[in-house]
Amino acid sequence: MKSPVGRAERRTALFRRDNYRCVYCGLVFPADQLTADHVQPRMKQGDHSPGNLVTACTTCNIQKGGLPAWKFLQERPLQRENFLRYAIHVWPRLRRAIEESAQ
């Protein structure tokens, strides 16, 4: 029988997966300055799957707010470049939306 993984363990695994790097600004932070960000926000039908979650610093996550990543990154070329470089575990359809919104 599978044992349930707690929220703290999932967050730690996410931060480890992303090398404690904010996928938006590209900087590395200690865990207490990081958040789990939904690329497609939950209020816009996003889920908690690993393909919809990325590591973000508190500042970037506050700036993004409830926007989908494609909308947040549309007019932010440096952050978009960082996202496409570092958010390698994001669902391909979400990455495509970000690439297409820049055109």
trRosetta pair geometry for C-beta under 8 A, 3 or more apart (Angstrom, degrees):
i j d omega theta_ij theta_ji phi_ij phi_ji
5 9 4.9 -116 -176 88 91 130
5 10 5.7 112 125 -58 114 88
5 13 7.9 -3 173 -9 143 143
6 9 4.9 94 60 9 77 103
6 10 7.1 -140 101 -6 40 88
7 10 5.7 -56 -148 36 32 111
7 11 6.3 32 155 -19 66 105
8 11 5.8 -54 -148 36 31 111
8 12 6.3 32 154 -18 65 107
9 12 5.7 -53 -146 37 32 112
9 13 6.3 34 154 -20 64 106
10 13 5.7 -54 -148 37 30 112
10 14 6.4 34 151 -21 64 105
10 36 7.7 15 120 -86 96 158
11 14 5.6 -53 -149 34 32 113
11 15 6.4 30 154 -17 66 105
11 31 8.0 103 134 -166 105 108
11 36 5.4 -111 -117 -42 85 122
12 15 5.8 -53 -146 38 31 109
12 16 6.2 33 154 -19 64 108
12 31 7.0 1 -110 -135 73 141
13 16 5.6 -54 -146 38 30 113
13 17 6.2 37 153 -25 64 105
14 17 5.6 -52 -148 32 29 115
14 18 6.4 6 160 2 64 110
14 36 5.4 54 92 -108 165 106
14 50 7.4 -164 -101 -128 89 82
14 53 5.7 -69 -127 131 135 125
14 54 7.8 159 -178 -159 112 14
14 55 5.9 157 140 -67 94 89
15 18 6.2 -69 -146 51 28 96
15 20 5.3 36 174 -91 96 64
15 31 5.5 60 171 -115 171 91
15 34 5.5 108 -109 101 118 157
15 55 5.3 105 -109 -107 57 132
16 19 7.5 28 -176 -78 31 32
16 20 7.5 14 -89 -44 33 78
17 50 7.6 -114 -170 -157 179 116
17 55 7.7 170 71 -29 84 117
17 89 6.3 -11 158 -16 128 159
18 21 5.5 -129 149 52 88 78
18 23 6.4 -79 -153 -54 132 99
18 54 6.4 103 -90 -164 149 67
18 55 3.8 -166 74 10 152 125
18 86 6.7 64 -157 164 94 103
18 87 7.7 -4 -119 -102 115 56
18 89 7.7 -106 -75 20 84 123
19 28 6.9 -61 131 -112 89 108
20 28 5.3 58 104 -158 94 86
20 29 6.0 -142 165 61 92 54
20 30 7.3 -9 -168 -116 132 17
20 31 6.6 -79 -121 -70 109 65
20 34 6.6 -121 -150 -51 68 151
20 55 7.0 -132 -133 170 22 160
21 26 6.6 -13 -178 -163 109 37
21 27 6.9 178 -147 95 71 24
21 28 5.0 -42 -91 -90 74 69
21 29 7.7 131 -111 12 27 74
21 55 6.4 102 72 87 46 130
21 86 5.7 -117 112 -155 128 142
22 25 4.8 22 94 42 130 88
22 26 6.7 -47 78 -2 81 15
22 27 5.6 13 32 55 109 71
22 28 7.9 -159 5 -85 72 22
22 29 6.4 49 -32 -3 99 119
22 34 7.0 -156 -75 -118 82 90
22 55 6.2 -116 -102 121 39 85
22 56 5.2 58 -143 -146 89 40
22 57 4.0 -45 -77 -17 141 90
22 60 5.4 131 -177 18 134 146
22 82 8.0 16 109 149 77 138
23 26 7.6 27 -156 -79 21 50
23 37 7.9 -131 40 51 111 129
23 54 4.5 -52 13 172 145 132
23 55 6.1 119 -19 64 92 68
23 56 6.5 -60 35 -81 82 71
23 82 6.3 151 169 133 47 93
23 83 5.1 67 149 -117 99 61
23 86 4.4 -162 -125 94 76 115
23 87 4.3 65 -159 -60 147 95
24 56 5.7 36 2 -129 116 97
24 57 7.4 -115 54 27 105 86
24 60 3.9 153 70 -164 142 146
24 63 8.0 174 149 66 157 121
24 64 7.1 -129 -86 -51 157 124
24 72 8.0 -49 -120 131 128 129
24 73 7.9 -137 -126 -86 91 100
24 79 4.7 0 -170 -154 77 106
24 82 6.0 81 -180 91 17 129
24 83 6.1 15 -96 -68 52 94
25 57 6.1 -30 28 21 126 128
25 59 7.4 28 -31 81 145 113
25 60 5.4 -142 -21 -63 101 129
25 79 6.7 -27 -76 -108 45 90
25 82 6.6 -77 125 132 5 175
26 82 4.0 -115 -58 -132 102 127
26 85 7.4 21 -108 71 111 128
26 86 6.5 175 -112 -27 71 143
27 57 6.6 9 69 -43 105 142
29 33 4.2 -110 173 83 129 115
29 34 5.3 156 85 -58 122 92
29 57 5.3 124 -27 -103 154 102
30 33 5.5 80 62 12 74 102
30 34 7.6 -148 99 -12 38 98
31 34 5.6 -67 -150 31 39 115
33 57 5.9 -6 142 -144 94 87
33 58 5.9 -94 -171 -6 64 107
34 55 5.5 -18 -167 -166 126 99
34 56 7.0 137 -158 75 73 34
34 57 6.1 -61 -104 -102 59 47
34 58 7.4 -126 -102 -38 14 72
35 55 7.7 140 72 -158 40 53
35 56 5.4 -31 66 72 89 86
35 57 7.4 64 16 168 86 11
35 58 5.8 102 -21 -90 114 58
35 61 4.6 -22 61 -34 138 168
36 53 5.3 -15 -174 -161 101 115
36 54 7.7 144 -159 71 55 31
36 55 7.0 -42 -105 -100 51 51
36 56 7.7 92 -159 25 8 86
37 53 6.9 139 72 -154 44 59
37 54 5.2 -30 65 67 98 81
37 55 7.3 85 16 -175 94 6
37 56 3.9 43 -24 0 134 130
37 60 7.8 -59 -61 109 154 100
37 61 5.1 -147 -85 -110 113 101
37 64 6.6 48 -150 71 135 154
37 69 8.0 101 137 -78 120 107
38 41 5.1 108 93 -113 121 37
38 42 5.5 -173 -49 -33 178 75
38 46 4.5 122 170 119 123 147
38 47 8.0 166 -140 64 117 22
38 48 7.7 -65 -99 -95 109 48
38 52 5.7 6 -152 147 76 100
38 53 6.3 -35 -98 -95 52 65
39 46 6.8 174 68 -135 59 138
39 52 5.2 -132 36 -161 97 58
39 53 7.2 -127 -11 -69 88 15
39 54 5.9 77 -61 -5 96 111
39 68 7.2 34 149 -164 58 70
39 69 4.5 -38 -158 -13 74 133
39 87 7.4 115 -90 -171 128 146
39 90 5.6 92 -59 -136 163 123
39 91 7.8 -166 68 29 147 92
39 94 5.0 58 129 -177 141 148
40 44 5.9 -117 176 91 79 105
40 45 6.9 -38 147 84 120 67
40 46 3.4 168 101 -90 79 107
40 47 7.9 20 77 12 110 57
40 52 5.6 -65 37 -144 91 113
40 68 5.5 4 -120 -128 58 100
40 69 7.3 -69 -59 8 48 93
40 94 6.2 -118 -35 -109 103 120
41 44 4.7 73 66 20 89 100
41 46 5.1 157 85 13 16 132
41 66 5.1 61 -121 -162 168 66
41 67 7.2 132 -28 77 128 14
41 68 6.2 -111 2 -80 88 59
42 45 7.7 94 -169 -38 34 2
42 46 5.0 -83 -74 67 37 89
42 47 7.4 90 -110 -94 77 21
42 48 7.8 19 -91 -57 112 74
43 46 7.9 3 32 25 40 95
43 66 5.9 -16 47 -156 133 121
44 66 7.6 132 -21 169 108 90
44 68 5.9 -84 82 -65 160 102
46 52 5.1 163 -171 -177 99 138
46 68 7.8 163 -55 -111 125 87
47 52 5.4 120 62 30 68 156
48 52 7.1 -126 -132 71 4 117
48 53 6.8 23 -165 -52 49 124
49 52 5.0 78 61 14 82 102
49 53 7.1 -167 91 -6 39 96
49 91 7.8 52 98 -51 125 116
50 53 5.8 -69 -137 42 34 106
50 89 6.1 -60 150 152 99 125
51 89 6.5 -126 -104 147 54 75
51 90 5.9 95 -170 -158 62 34
51 91 3.8 73 162 -53 121 84
51 94 7.3 154 155 12 89 131
52 90 7.3 77 -97 -141 26 78
52 91 6.5 4 -65 -6 67 115
52 94 6.9 149 -109 -54 66 157
54 69 8.0 66 19 -87 139 144
54 83 7.7 8 -164 -139 171 88
54 87 4.9 -31 -111 -119 137 110
54 89 7.8 160 -96 63 78 95
54 90 6.4 -18 -63 -71 112 109
56 60 4.8 -125 -172 88 102 112
56 61 4.2 125 110 -62 128 94
56 64 7.0 -61 -159 11 161 141
57 60 5.0 85 56 14 82 101
57 61 6.8 -156 88 -6 38 92
58 61 5.8 -62 -145 40 28 110
58 62 6.2 29 158 -20 66 106
59 62 6.0 -57 -151 34 27 109
59 63 6.5 25 153 -16 63 107
60 63 5.6 -56 -149 38 34 112
60 64 6.2 32 154 -19 68 107
60 79 7.4 160 -137 -134 119 127
61 64 5.7 -53 -144 38 32 111
62 65 6.8 22 177 -67 36 68
63 72 7.4 110 120 -154 86 117
64 67 5.6 -123 -178 52 66 98
64 69 7.2 -12 -148 -101 131 61
64 72 4.5 0 -129 -118 84 156
65 72 7.9 169 41 -93 73 118
67 71 4.5 -123 -176 84 110 116
67 72 4.4 136 99 -57 130 92
68 71 5.0 88 60 8 80 104
68 72 7.1 -155 91 -5 38 91
68 97 7.5 -51 146 132 129 142
69 72 5.5 -58 -142 42 35 112
69 73 5.7 17 165 -7 71 116
69 83 6.7 152 -179 -152 125 154
69 94 6.8 58 50 177 128 107
69 97 7.8 104 76 93 90 112
69 98 5.9 -33 118 -84 103 115
70 73 6.3 -67 -140 47 23 100
70 74 6.5 52 154 -59 60 91
70 94 7.6 -141 -44 -167 102 66
70 97 4.2 -79 -72 135 144 100
70 98 4.7 -134 -101 -86 75 55
70 100 7.6 -8 -146 63 130 83
70 101 4.3 136 180 -18 99 150
71 74 5.7 -25 -152 -14 30 120
71 101 7.1 -119 -75 -155 37 157
72 76 6.9 -26 146 20 65 134
72 79 7.7 -78 133 117 94 141
73 76 5.2 -92 -141 59 47 100
73 79 5.6 -137 -119 103 86 101
73 80 4.0 118 179 -87 113 88
73 83 5.9 -64 -101 13 149 152
73 98 5.5 14 72 -147 143 102
73 101 7.0 104 83 84 88 130
73 102 7.4 -47 126 -68 96 101
74 80 7.8 108 -63 -75 12 132
74 101 4.7 -84 -101 148 91 117
74 102 6.6 -164 -139 -82 50 55
76 79 4.1 -2 136 37 122 116
76 80 5.8 143 92 -25 73 89
77 80 5.4 -56 -140 38 30 114
77 81 6.2 34 160 -22 66 104
77 102 7.4 99 -105 -139 77 121
78 81 5.8 -52 -150 33 29 111
78 82 6.6 30 151 -16 62 105
79 82 5.5 -52 -148 37 35 114
79 83 6.2 40 152 -24 66 103
80 83 5.6 -51 -148 33 31 114
80 84 6.4 25 156 -13 65 106
80 98 6.4 172 -146 173 96 108
80 102 6.0 119 178 -81 162 132
81 84 6.1 -58 -147 40 29 105
81 85 6.2 27 154 -18 64 111
82 85 5.6 -63 -147 40 29 111
82 86 5.8 -9 169 9 70 117
83 86 6.6 -74 -132 51 20 87
83 87 4.9 -9 -173 5 67 126
83 98 6.4 -115 109 -173 136 159
84 87 7.0 -37 -88 45 18 94
84 95 6.8 104 -119 -152 79 100
84 98 6.8 -169 -71 110 95 132
84 99 7.1 86 -100 -75 132 90
87 90 4.5 20 151 -17 106 123
87 95 7.3 -180 101 -92 108 98
90 94 5.0 -98 162 80 111 124
90 95 5.5 133 93 -54 113 93
91 94 4.6 85 67 5 90 105
91 95 7.2 -162 93 -5 47 85
92 95 5.5 -56 -147 38 37 112
92 96 6.2 41 155 -23 69 104
93 96 5.6 -49 -147 34 32 115
93 97 6.6 39 152 -24 62 102
94 97 5.6 -46 -151 30 34 115
94 98 6.8 35 150 -18 62 102
95 98 5.7 -56 -155 35 35 112
95 99 6.4 32 150 -17 68 106
96 99 5.6 -56 -147 39 34 110
96 100 5.9 29 157 -17 69 110
97 100 5.9 -56 -140 41 27 108
97 101 6.2 30 158 -25 63 108
98 101 6.0 -52 -145 30 27 111
98 102 7.1 28 155 -22 58 105
99 102 6.2 -62 -164 27 31 112
99 103 7.5 31 147 -26 62 103
100 103 5.9 -52 -160 20 42 115
